[in-house]
């Protein structure tokens, strides 16, 4: 009888150990997945993103999402349209923003400087948020295609029934950009939001 109880107890302990090892393996795998996802969705240039997103009252995760979509965090990136730096700012947008911001130290080449690029990019996002009444979808679309295009699309009943949001985006590049930034944003919030 005692031997039977000891064998039963040993079996229970064995099962508890197997379950504990299994749970430990799950925890290790999940942590590994999170580590890999944080490599894919990095937080780089955090000091500048936090500084200027706070100054211009925008979410840092939106800025990280745009940087990831635009340049993959490469400050030397140059697009086929000659947009520069982390947030891929064009010459005309950079010149206009620098003038509006009173940045006397600005040059087109300074867009390769992460701080200057993020500063102008955050200012521009705030400008777009003011222009499009805080509608992030319109802001993201306009960041890619320009505020003039988005304003025109909002007036087109085949693209916007209400004039306040877009049901259809005629530029495939902008449609893909919007989806990519929103997906990035969702991942950044899941990975880094406390």
C-alpha positions as MATLAB code, in Angstrom:
seq = 'XXXXXXXXXXXXXXXXXXXXXXXXXXXXXXXXXXXXXXXXXXXXXXXXXXXXXXXXXXXXXXXXXXXXXXXXXXXXXXXXXXXXXXXXXXXXXXXXXXXXXXXXXXXXXXXXXXXXXXXXXXXXXXXXXXXXXXXXXXXXXXXXXXXXXXXXXXXXXXXXXXXXXXXXXXXXXXXXXXXXXXXXXXXXXXXXXX';
ca = [
       0.000    0.000    0.000;
       2.803    2.425    0.927;
       4.759    1.409   -2.191;
       1.647    2.049   -4.318;
       1.232    5.519   -2.772;
       4.928    6.311   -3.389;
       4.617    5.207   -7.046;
       1.506    7.385   -7.446;
       3.268   10.316   -5.815;
       6.297    9.809   -8.084;
       3.996    9.818  -11.138;
       2.342   13.058   -9.980;
       5.744   14.688   -9.414;
       6.885   13.477  -12.836;
       3.792   15.009  -14.508;
       4.235   18.270  -12.595;
       7.878   18.443  -13.731;
       6.886   17.752  -17.356;
       4.238   20.492  -17.215;
       6.722   22.915  -15.586;
       9.328   22.214  -18.293;
       6.663   22.645  -20.994;
       5.563   26.005  -19.520;
       9.200   27.102  -19.273;
       9.738   26.216  -22.948;
       6.657   28.209  -23.956;
       7.941   31.227  -22.016;
      11.366   30.936  -23.685;
       9.806   30.664  -27.165;
       7.477   33.638  -26.578;
      10.349   35.770  -25.276;
      12.433   34.791  -28.305;
       9.605   35.840  -30.615;
       9.356   39.200  -28.844;
      13.137   39.701  -29.152;
      12.969   38.954  -32.883;
       9.979   41.280  -33.357;
      11.835   44.074  -31.537;
      14.716   43.597  -33.992;
      12.264   43.861  -36.902;
      10.487   46.850  -35.288;
      13.319   48.762  -33.604;
      13.191   51.909  -31.504;
      16.064   53.959  -32.911;
      16.723   57.689  -32.513;
      14.395   57.555  -29.518;
      15.765   60.752  -27.977;
      14.861   62.799  -31.080;
      11.550   61.061  -31.724;
      10.457   61.563  -28.107;
      11.675   65.172  -28.006;
       9.950   66.306  -31.193;
       6.834   64.174  -30.925;
       6.279   65.707  -27.498;
       6.988   69.209  -28.801;
       4.536   68.775  -31.683;
       1.990   66.695  -29.722;
       2.066   63.561  -31.843;
       2.420   59.922  -30.866;
       6.000   58.641  -30.998;
       4.759   55.275  -32.323;
       3.355   57.061  -35.377;
       6.774   58.626  -36.002;
       8.582   55.287  -35.588;
       6.039   53.690  -37.928;
       6.611   56.302  -40.626;
      10.398   56.086  -40.275;
      10.274   52.295  -40.587;
       8.070   52.516  -43.695;
      10.000   55.376  -45.303;
      13.663   54.525  -44.733;
      13.943   51.449  -42.539;
      15.860   53.707  -40.101;
      18.591   54.560  -42.631;
      19.527   58.246  -42.149;
      21.366   58.241  -45.504;
      18.354   56.937  -47.481;
      17.529   58.742  -50.734;
      14.388   57.894  -52.700;
      13.889   57.884  -56.465;
      12.169   61.281  -55.964;
      15.247   62.547  -54.076;
      13.499   62.508  -50.680;
      16.126   62.366  -47.938;
      16.835   60.808  -44.585;
      14.900   58.879  -42.001;
      11.503   60.396  -42.750;
      12.139   60.816  -46.497;
      11.566   64.555  -46.737;
      11.598   66.107  -50.203;
      13.481   69.278  -51.037;
      10.291   71.332  -51.448;
       8.779   70.081  -48.172;
      12.086   70.584  -46.342;
      12.518   74.128  -47.666;
       8.901   75.065  -46.893;
       8.948   73.529  -43.400;
      12.329   75.063  -42.524;
      11.035   78.489  -43.618;
       7.816   78.093  -41.595;
       9.795   76.835  -38.586;
      12.411   79.596  -38.833;
      15.310   77.115  -39.129;
      18.212   79.253  -40.315;
      20.663   76.324  -40.015;
      18.659   74.181  -42.468;
      20.119   72.953  -45.744;
      18.823   70.204  -48.021;
      21.855   68.091  -47.089;
      21.032   68.502  -43.386;
      18.082   66.171  -43.964;
      20.605   63.340  -43.564;
      21.101   64.487  -39.967;
      18.686   62.370  -37.880;
      17.757   65.182  -35.510;
      17.018   67.708  -38.270;
      15.069   65.139  -40.274;
      12.951   64.006  -37.336;
      12.378   67.587  -36.221;
      11.048   68.618  -39.635;
       9.142   65.352  -40.056;
       7.384   65.765  -36.705;
       6.542   69.390  -37.465;
       5.098   68.304  -40.812;
       3.002   65.550  -39.222;
       1.599   68.131  -36.761;
       0.824   70.475  -39.664;
      -0.982   67.642  -41.478;
      -2.866   66.694  -38.284;
      -4.075   70.285  -37.928;
      -5.015   70.431  -41.617;
      -6.897   67.103  -41.608;
      -8.554   67.451  -38.169;
      -6.383   64.803  -36.456;
      -7.498   62.064  -38.904;
      -4.460   59.742  -38.891;
      -5.455   57.931  -42.096;
      -5.605   61.226  -43.994;
      -2.371   62.412  -42.356;
      -0.520   59.243  -43.361;
      -1.917   59.345  -46.910;
      -0.962   63.023  -47.229;
       2.505   62.350  -45.817;
       3.045   60.050  -48.786;
       1.156   61.756  -51.595;
       0.847   65.371  -50.478;
      -1.929   67.334  -48.811;
      -3.136   68.706  -52.147;
      -3.802   65.239  -53.527;
      -5.648   64.109  -50.403;
      -7.720   67.330  -50.325;
      -8.688   66.699  -53.958;
      -9.604   63.075  -53.249;
     -11.859   64.168  -50.382;
     -13.847   66.320  -52.856;
     -14.272   63.398  -55.280;
     -17.541   61.543  -54.440;
     -16.183   58.338  -56.028;
     -13.330   58.352  -53.482;
     -14.996   59.986  -50.467;
     -18.739   59.931  -49.822;
     -18.499   62.189  -46.740;
     -15.599   64.460  -47.626;
     -14.046   63.554  -44.259;
     -12.512   60.158  -45.001;
     -11.377   58.147  -47.995;
     -13.128   54.984  -49.097;
     -10.685   54.569  -51.971;
      -7.158   55.858  -52.627;
      -6.342   56.243  -56.326;
      -2.549   55.961  -55.862;
      -1.505   52.350  -55.189;
       1.760   53.544  -53.608;
      -0.181   55.673  -51.108;
      -2.629   52.863  -50.397;
       0.277   50.484  -49.673;
       2.037   53.143  -47.573;
      -1.078   53.703  -45.455;
      -1.465   49.962  -44.825;
       2.232   49.573  -44.007;
       2.326   52.493  -41.554;
      -0.863   51.340  -39.823;
       0.529   47.812  -39.522;
       3.826   49.179  -38.160;
       1.916   51.370  -35.714;
      -0.071   48.415  -34.425;
       3.111   46.367  -33.888;
       4.945   49.238  -32.160;
       2.052   49.710  -29.736;
       1.857   45.966  -28.975;
       5.619   45.594  -28.488;
       6.496   48.759  -26.586;
       3.412   50.215  -24.942;
       3.446   49.499  -21.207;
];
